[in-house]
Amino acid sequence: DSGVTQTPKHLITATGQRVTLRCSPRSGDLSVYWYQQSLDQGLQFLIQYYNGEERAKGNILERFSAQQFPDLHSELNLSSLELGDSALYFCASSRSGRASSQYEQYFGPGTRLTVT
Amino acid sequence: GENVEQHPSTLSVQEGDSAVIKCTYSDSASNYFPWYKQELGKRPQLIIDIRSNVGEKKDQRIAVTLNKTAKHFSLHITETQPEDSAVYFCAASTSGTYKYIFGTGTRLKVLA
């Protein structure tokens, strides 16, 4: 167990709908990262937050948005869902205490999203 | 933009043999290189990492080497076991950017 939690584990919804995925980082970790992993594909970096602020953006669609709250948990919002959005969505956290250093990322168990 | 190439995409070895997976990064400022193992349907798990001030790091049967000049790093697994079968991802990160760029993954099969 990495200490990173994600809910829900599974989500089935229809095209056009909106869902929210939730992530709680490890205790003491300030950074949260979101990744998308489609079937048999690699990890696509979506977005990263540090202590409540957006710090880096990857290949995140405009239909997707995220935020990190004062208690450091994060939510990823996916709207106007399409069949191609079906994937595993992972959250990861790290300490990232200073911009001059990197710390290990620890991944949550993921949320499997199925869009029908 | 930043890119990490990973080879091979699939690798089959006999149990007890060694396996080597190679990654090449594009951003010369990258200075942190983790490797993750992902079993089917599970989360990626950090197995070893290396920073740019070190050329090699070992942890039991696993080792990582880094060649900063050539901008590539490799994962070496010795005495492979069936439980080593998984998808392995390399990544590169640059201080100050907060981004981790992942390779496309290598599916390792260890044949008993």
Interface residues (C-beta under 8 A of the other chain):
Chain A: S2 S31 Y33 Y35 Q41 G42 L43 F45 Q48 Y50 R55 A56 G58 F90 S96 A99 S100 S101 Q102 E104 Q105 Y106 F107 G108 P109 G110
Chain B: N31 Y32 P34 Y36 K42 R43 P44 Q45 L46 D49 F89 S93 S95 G96 T97 Y98 K99 Y100 I101 F102 G103 T104 G105
